[in-house]
Amino acid sequence: MTAPTTSPRETTSDDGLWHWRRDVWRRDRTTMVPRATLVAALGAGAIATLILQTSVVSIAYLLTGAAVAVTAFATVRPRPTQLQLAAVAGALALLAVAAVRGAEWLIVLCVVASWVVGSVALVGGWTWTGLTLASVALWLTPVRLVGWVERGRSRLSMGGGVKPGRVIGVTAISVALVALFGSLFVSADPEFGRMFDSVVPDVRVSNPVGRLLVGCFVAVAALAAAYLRRRPPTFDALAPGGGRPIARWEWVVPLVLLDALFAGFVAVQVRVLFGGDRHVRDTAGLTYANYARQGFWQLAAVTVLTLIVVAVAVRKVDRGNARDRVSARVLLGALCVLTLVVVASAVHRMALYENEFGFTRLRLGVMAAELWLGVVFVLLLAAGIRMSARWLPRAVLVSASVGLLGFAAINPDGYIAEQNVKRYADTGDIDVQYARGLSVDAVPALDRLPEPVRSCALNGIGIGVRDEPAWFEYNASRSRATQILRARPVGPCSPGFGSTL
């Protein structure tokens, strides 16, 4: 009886969390973890255990991310490409936001974005499918990782037959002895204590179980990152193939009608779209809230519609036919340009809304999202001109990362506080309760308010760490806020003080 043959595109690997085709992620039975990789991963885990507190926004995020990057890109082959190094720099720049900004919601966004950009740096990818799977690739490696480490056990022995377990034991005993006798000497002589403190990190072991879990997670993540660099999958192979072209009239007719609809909407709604303050005041039953929300939902609907139409149309256009290419460029380009008009309208509406009622995180975030979507439409226009979108997924990811860094650079909480302080100077209105919910980034702006408004606004903003934080807890925004509040302590606040935006 003849044994059945296996097609290259059939499932042949069972050593991962999922089963993968051979052209996506081949079975790994030979590679072994290098000693340098294991040491670097354990070092990254130790750094995270000692300095990283998820509840404290600080430079520790950047230091931990740098340790993981060193493990993945400096201890395994092949050498990283310039594009990979640029992506790593972007991922670390996103983590660096935690060293200069204090808004936790912003740091969460930056950490997630850094994870995605770093994962793409490890795995690569040119398609939407490839980039999406690359962002979760670290979660797909545990079973393969066990085999990788298991096969490398012979490399873990050091010269002279010293076993890794003995090294770990000696290290633990040495640290314990130094800590014990060091604490006794510090208590016995203040001068020695100052010298001891200057060379020994000030590590406070709060929540030791949680810290140990974080350290283990970082160590495993560093190992997984190194493995992905050594044996990266090819997730682009799972992307759907090109669509089958259809007759020109079958896609031209819907696009012509859609362009006409968009053009008619923009033409008829010019007064509504760009009427601004006067249009809102002159139209019965129209409020700033409705005016802004209509623009936002128009933008959301048009965005989804445009992306779907472009994605489907490009797959159905015969790009080998010159007339089809020209028709697609004209019709899809017009659709994107009309969409940009609605983007501009939505941004204008939100600006009017903020000027009338003040700034909040949601309003500023919506504004930033609208501007970024405008950039996406410009990228779609460029893809339409070239009739090639191979670069588009990466371009969208880069634009999102750069946009988030720009958003962090303007200091959202500080900008919100700054604008609301200016509005208070003009109108005498400020939402004190909302101001209390801002982060330490808002302290410099709120400090310029007159009393008792200043104390009421700053009353709810905490610093989050002790007066003399360790070096690895450094955060520029928190440090500046601490100096301000030390110079001018917060005074009493009258009960019920405040107004609504």
Backbone hydrogen bonds, N-H to C=O, Kabsch-Sander energy under -0.5 kcal/mol:
donor,donor_aa,acceptor,acceptor_aa,energy
7,S,5,T,-0.5
10,E,7,S,-2.1
12,T,20,W,-1.3
13,S,20,W,-1.1
17,L,140,L,-0.9
20,W,13,S,-0.5
22,R,8,P,-0.7
22,R,10,E,-0.9
23,D,8,P,-0.7
24,V,21,R,-1.4
25,W,21,R,-2.5
29,R,27,R,-0.6
33,V,148,W,-1.6
38,L,34,P,-2.0
39,V,35,R,-2.5
40,A,36,A,-2.5
41,A,37,T,-2.5
42,L,38,L,-2.4
43,G,39,V,-2.2
44,A,40,A,-2.4
45,G,41,A,-2.3
46,A,42,L,-2.4
47,I,43,G,-2.6
48,A,44,A,-2.3
49,T,45,G,-2.3
50,L,46,A,-2.1
51,I,47,I,-2.5
52,L,47,I,-0.6
52,L,48,A,-1.5
53,Q,51,I,-0.6
54,T,52,L,-0.5
56,V,53,Q,-2.1
57,V,55,S,-0.5
58,S,56,V,-0.6
59,I,474,Y,-1.6
60,A,472,F,-0.8
61,Y,58,S,-1.3
63,L,59,I,-2.1
64,T,60,A,-2.5
65,G,61,Y,-2.4
66,A,62,L,-2.5
67,A,63,L,-1.8
68,V,64,T,-2.0
69,A,65,G,-2.4
70,V,66,A,-2.4
71,T,67,A,-1.9
72,A,68,V,-2.2
73,F,69,A,-2.7
74,A,70,V,-2.0
75,T,71,T,-0.6
85,L,81,T,-2.4
86,A,82,Q,-2.2
87,A,83,L,-2.0
88,V,84,Q,-2.5
89,A,85,L,-2.4
90,G,86,A,-2.1
91,A,87,A,-2.5
92,L,88,V,-2.6
93,A,89,A,-2.2
94,L,90,G,-1.9
95,L,91,A,-1.6
96,A,92,L,-2.0
97,V,93,A,-0.6
97,V,94,L,-0.8
98,A,95,L,-1.6
99,A,96,A,-1.8
100,V,96,A,-0.6
100,V,97,V,-1.2
101,R,97,V,-2.5
104,E,102,G,-0.6
107,I,103,A,-1.9
108,V,104,E,-2.3
109,L,105,W,-1.6
110,C,106,L,-2.2
111,V,107,I,-2.8
112,V,108,V,-2.4
113,A,109,L,-2.4
114,S,110,C,-2.5
115,W,111,V,-2.2
116,V,112,V,-2.1
117,V,113,A,-2.8
118,G,114,S,-2.9
119,S,115,W,-2.3
120,V,116,V,-2.3
121,A,117,V,-2.0
122,L,118,G,-1.5
123,V,119,S,-2.4
124,G,120,V,-2.4
131,L,127,T,-2.6
132,T,128,W,-2.2
133,L,129,T,-2.4
134,A,130,G,-2.0
135,S,131,L,-1.5
136,V,133,L,-1.0
137,A,134,A,-1.2
139,W,136,V,-1.1
140,L,137,A,-1.8
141,T,138,L,-0.9
145,L,141,T,-3.1
146,V,142,P,-2.1
147,G,143,V,-1.7
148,W,144,R,-2.2
149,V,145,L,-2.5
150,E,146,V,-2.7
151,R,147,G,-2.5
152,G,148,W,-0.8
153,R,150,E,-1.3
155,R,152,G,-1.4
156,L,152,G,-0.5
156,L,153,R,-1.4
157,S,154,S,-0.6
158,M,162,V,-1.9
161,G,158,M,-1.2
162,V,159,G,-0.7
166,R,163,K,-0.5
167,V,163,K,-1.7
168,I,164,P,-2.5
169,G,165,G,-2.2
170,V,166,R,-2.7
171,T,167,V,-2.4
172,A,168,I,-2.4
173,I,169,G,-2.4
174,S,170,V,-2.5
175,V,171,T,-2.4
176,A,172,A,-2.2
177,L,173,I,-2.6
178,V,174,S,-2.5
179,A,175,V,-2.4
180,L,176,A,-2.4
181,F,177,L,-2.6
182,G,178,V,-2.2
183,S,179,A,-1.9
184,L,180,L,-1.4
185,F,181,F,-2.4
186,V,182,G,-2.5
187,S,183,S,-1.8
188,A,184,L,-1.5
189,D,185,F,-1.8
193,G,189,D,-2.1
194,R,190,P,-2.2
195,M,191,E,-1.8
196,F,192,F,-3.1
197,D,193,G,-2.6
198,S,194,R,-1.4
199,V,195,M,-0.9
199,V,196,F,-0.7
200,V,196,F,-1.7
203,V,201,P,-1.4
204,R,202,D,-0.6
205,V,203,V,-0.6
206,S,204,R,-2.1
211,R,207,N,-2.4
212,L,208,P,-2.4
213,L,209,V,-2.3
214,V,210,G,-2.3
215,G,211,R,-2.6
216,C,212,L,-2.5
217,F,213,L,-2.5
218,V,214,V,-2.5
219,A,215,G,-2.4
220,V,216,C,-2.5
221,A,217,F,-2.7
222,A,218,V,-2.5
223,L,219,A,-2.1
224,A,220,V,-2.9
225,A,221,A,-2.5
226,A,222,A,-2.2
227,Y,223,L,-2.4
228,L,224,A,-2.4
229,R,225,A,-1.7
230,R,226,A,-1.8
231,R,227,Y,-3.5
234,T,24,V,-3.3
235,F,233,P,-0.5
237,A,234,T,-1.6
238,L,235,F,-1.9
239,A,236,D,-1.5
246,I,316,K,-2.2
250,E,247,A,-0.9
251,W,247,A,-0.7
251,W,248,R,-1.3
252,V,248,R,-2.3
253,V,249,W,-1.7
255,L,251,W,-1.5
256,V,252,V,-2.9
257,L,253,V,-2.2
258,L,254,P,-2.4
259,D,255,L,-2.8
260,A,256,V,-2.4
261,L,257,L,-2.3
262,F,258,L,-2.6
263,A,259,D,-2.9
264,G,260,A,-2.7
265,F,261,L,-2.4
266,V,262,F,-2.6
267,A,263,A,-2.6
268,V,264,G,-2.6
269,Q,265,F,-2.2
270,V,267,A,-0.8
273,L,269,Q,-4.0
274,F,270,V,-2.5
275,G,271,R,-0.6
278,R,275,G,-0.6
279,H,275,G,-1.0
280,V,276,G,-1.8
281,R,277,D,-2.2
282,D,278,R,-2.1
283,T,279,H,-1.2
284,A,282,D,-0.6
286,L,283,T,-1.6
287,T,285,G,-0.5
291,Y,287,T,-2.7
292,A,288,Y,-2.5
293,R,289,A,-2.5
294,Q,290,N,-2.5
295,G,291,Y,-1.4
296,F,292,A,-2.1
297,W,293,R,-2.7
298,Q,294,Q,-2.3
299,L,295,G,-2.3
300,A,296,F,-2.7
301,A,297,W,-2.6
302,V,298,Q,-2.8
303,T,299,L,-2.8
304,V,300,A,-2.2
305,L,301,A,-2.5
306,T,302,V,-3.0
307,L,303,T,-2.6
308,I,304,V,-2.4
309,V,305,L,-2.8
310,V,306,T,-2.9
311,A,307,L,-2.4
312,V,308,I,-2.6
313,A,309,V,-3.1
314,V,310,V,-2.5
315,R,311,A,-1.0
316,K,312,V,-1.0
316,K,313,A,-0.7
317,V,313,A,-1.3
319,R,317,V,-1.3
321,N,318,D,-1.9
322,A,320,G,-0.5
325,R,321,N,-2.1
326,V,322,A,-2.2
327,S,323,R,-2.4
328,A,324,D,-2.4
329,R,325,R,-2.4
330,V,326,V,-2.3
331,L,327,S,-2.6
332,L,328,A,-2.4
333,G,328,A,-0.5
333,G,329,R,-1.7
334,A,330,V,-2.1
335,L,331,L,-1.8
336,C,332,L,-2.1
337,V,333,G,-2.5
338,L,334,A,-2.6
339,T,335,L,-1.8
340,L,336,C,-2.0
341,V,337,V,-1.4
342,V,338,L,-1.4
343,V,339,T,-2.2
344,A,340,L,-2.5
345,S,341,V,-2.1
346,A,342,V,-2.6
347,V,343,V,-2.4
348,H,344,A,-2.2
349,R,345,S,-2.6
350,M,346,A,-2.5
351,A,347,V,-2.1
352,L,348,H,-1.9
353,Y,349,R,-2.3
354,E,350,M,-2.6
355,N,351,A,-2.3
356,E,352,L,-1.6
357,F,353,Y,-2.5
358,G,354,E,-2.5
364,L,360,T,-2.6
365,G,361,R,-2.8
366,V,362,L,-2.5
367,M,363,R,-2.1
368,A,364,L,-2.3
369,A,365,G,-2.5
370,E,366,V,-2.4
371,L,367,M,-2.1
372,W,368,A,-2.3
373,L,369,A,-2.4
374,G,370,E,-1.8
375,V,371,L,-1.5
376,V,372,W,-2.0
377,F,373,L,-2.2
378,V,374,G,-1.7
379,L,375,V,-2.2
380,L,376,V,-2.1
381,L,377,F,-2.2
382,A,378,V,-2.2
383,A,379,L,-2.4
384,G,380,L,-2.4
385,I,381,L,-2.1
386,R,382,A,-1.9
387,M,383,A,-1.3
388,S,383,A,-1.4
392,L,389,A,-0.7
395,A,391,W,-2.2
396,V,392,L,-2.7
397,L,393,P,-2.0
398,V,394,R,-2.8
399,S,395,A,-2.6
400,A,396,V,-2.2
401,S,397,L,-2.3
402,V,398,V,-3.0
403,G,399,S,-2.5
404,L,400,A,-2.2
405,L,401,S,-2.2
406,G,402,V,-2.5
407,F,403,G,-2.4
408,A,404,L,-2.3
409,A,405,L,-2.0
410,I,406,G,-1.6
411,N,408,A,-1.1
415,Y,411,N,-3.2
416,I,412,P,-2.8
417,A,413,D,-2.4
418,E,414,G,-2.5
419,Q,415,Y,-2.6
420,N,416,I,-2.2
421,V,417,A,-2.3
422,K,418,E,-2.1
423,R,419,Q,-2.2
424,Y,420,N,-2.0
425,A,421,V,-1.9
426,D,422,K,-1.4
427,T,423,R,-2.9
428,G,423,R,-0.5
428,G,424,Y,-1.9
432,V,430,I,-1.2
435,A,431,D,-2.1
436,R,432,V,-2.0
437,G,433,Q,-0.6
437,G,434,Y,-1.1
438,L,435,A,-1.5
442,A,439,S,-1.9
443,V,440,V,-1.3
446,L,442,A,-2.6
447,D,443,V,-2.3
448,R,445,A,-1.5
449,L,446,L,-1.7
453,V,450,P,-0.6
454,R,450,P,-2.0
456,C,452,P,-2.1
457,A,453,V,-2.5
458,L,454,R,-2.4
459,N,455,S,-1.1
461,I,458,L,-1.3
462,G,460,G,-0.7
473,E,470,A,-1.9
474,Y,471,W,-1.4
476,A,99,A,-3.0
479,S,475,N,-2.7
480,R,476,A,-2.3
481,A,477,S,-2.3
482,T,478,R,-2.3
483,Q,479,S,-2.0
484,I,480,R,-2.1
485,L,481,A,-2.5
486,R,482,T,-1.9
487,A,483,Q,-2.1
488,R,484,I,-2.3
497,F,494,S,-1.8
499,S,430,I,-1.4
